[in-house]
Amino acid sequence: MKRFGAVALLVLCAAAGTAAALLLSPWWWPAAVPLAAAALVGLYDLTQRRHSVLRNYPVIGHARFLLEAVRPELQQYFVERSFDGRPYDRDTRSIVYERAKGVDAEEPFGSERDMYARGYEFLVPSMHPADVPATPPRVRVGGPDCTRPYDMALLNVSAMSFGSLSANAVLALNTGAARGGFAHDTGEGGLSEYHLRPGGDLIWEIGTGYFGCRTEDGGFDPEQFREKAAHPAVKCVSLKLSQGAKPGIGGVLPGGKVNAEIARVRGVPQGRTVVSPPYHRVFSTPRELVRFLARMRELADGKPVGVKLCPGSRVQFLALCKAMLAEGTAPDFVVVDGAEGGTGAAPLEFADHLGMPLTEGLVTVHNALVGAGLRDRVRIGASGKVATGSDIVKRLAMGADWTNAARAMMFAVGCIQAQRCHTNRCPTGVTTQDPRRARSLVVADKSERVHRFQEATVASALQIMAAMGVTDPAELGPHLLRRRATDADDFRSYAELYEWLTPGELTAGPPQGWAADWAAADPDTFRYTGSSAKRA
């Protein structure tokens, strides 16, 4: 109370002094205005009931909120070192910016990494390097049930919806994809004119809201799907089961954000709040999921159809594998989205604590498909903090066939990691629907940056592979990637760190480490009970 009374007295004195100054001399008038403003702010702070800091420290307490507002910028520009920023460190961001601008991404004087720290990884170079391939290899996506396979690039644009991104950002990404001959995932927000206009190859992603192929009550509309999947730009269709940054959570698009354009693209009523449930309506068991994927491929006239998920339960994915074997059909691809993946907005608990990181998720999915004897017909894509050539090579060595990048592609179109994606106030026009902010993103310039970044990053991956003595991505394996397991001199290859199955091993006789989960997996339910629940 003493502090409160003293501050109140000071504010009252300032107000009285201001009034006296106004009465005594007009020369004091310029100073009187800020004094009066401070007095009014102080009186408001003393009487408001929302912020305790302001009640105890009127006027000067606002400095705390100002510093909080600029804290991310202070952290990024003045505090963080080149190699320890999050989510992406400055070194990684700089590599993307330089490659996007056509500048050599080279650094002098050696690495700043602590190569003796636990968890440090390195790729194994060869004493007899190979020549770098003249043309980047591509991956044929399409199993035996697919009649129109697609050749996928090693690095593609990961899922980002129109609505989350501005129209200019989508145009720049797709124009860059068209120039570079790589694929662009639409995200689950539907097929917009900005995806279709430049003519780049598209992976049409469909989530639980079925945007773009949605009935009035929010279900799946097969005829709308058939019509849009027939578009020549749509090369593959991906059914999103979950997202790395927020697995198992639905979404709500407030009615105020559903303008005429968003409503048209997503197939929803304008101005009405749209809810995306956390689960799909069209299936409830692994077997029903496999059947639905086969139906989607039929409706898409034989184009590749796959799923995207952030793995969590090994038992559930094994149940999906059992359903594939029982039904005699399988998706053409699986995109593994690591828990470290990005999002426009997600609850912190989901982003930090749910789902497998990409390494464990990729190893799990790859081994499950190999052990079930399905890997030769199902391709695997990997997404989650892929930004450099070494990232691509590491993921290919772990079992992926290709990689996708979202935030790295955002850097290429101008993102500065301001982390304002959810506020509609993106400073570079990438993640906003504000026309004034979006106009700052010049499509002609940024699309060329996207093209250059993808081209240079794939070239870097091929150069790294050549240094390892590898000319074909199929030659990469876990034995070529090593990690310091402890602080001591204990390097182990990924072939030693994880258990790797042989083709058909699960069906012939699962090894001890997989036997309980394989036995618990049921193609007719995603649920599991008993002791396996503790291990799944």
Secondary structure, 3 states (H helix, E strand, C coil): CHHHHHHHHHHHHHHHHHHHHHHHCHHHHHHHHHHHHHHHHHHHHHHCCCCHHHHHCCCCCHHHHHHHHHHHHHHHHHHCCCCCCCCCCHHHHHHHHHHHCCCCCCCCCCCCCCCCCCCCEEECCCCCCCCCCCCCCCEEECCCCCCCCEEECCEEECCCCECCECHHHHHHHHHHHHHHCCEEECCCCCCCHHHHCCCCEEEEEECCCCCCCECCCCCECHHHHHHHHCCCCEEEEEEECCCCCCCCCCEEECHHHCCHHHHHHHCCCCCCCEEECCCCCCCCCHHHHHHHHHHHHHHCCCCCEEEEECCCCHHHHHHHHHHHHHHCCCCCEEEEECCCCCCCCCCHHHHHHCCCCHHHHHHHHHHHHHHCCCCCCCEEEEECCCCCHHHHHHHHHCCCCEEEECHHHHHHCCCCCCCCHHHCCCCCCCCCCCHHHHCCCCHHHHHHHHHHHHHHHHHHHHHHHHHCCCCCHHHCCHHHEEEECCCCCCEEEHHHHCCCCCCCHHHHCCCHHHHHHHHHCCCCCCCCCCCHHHHC
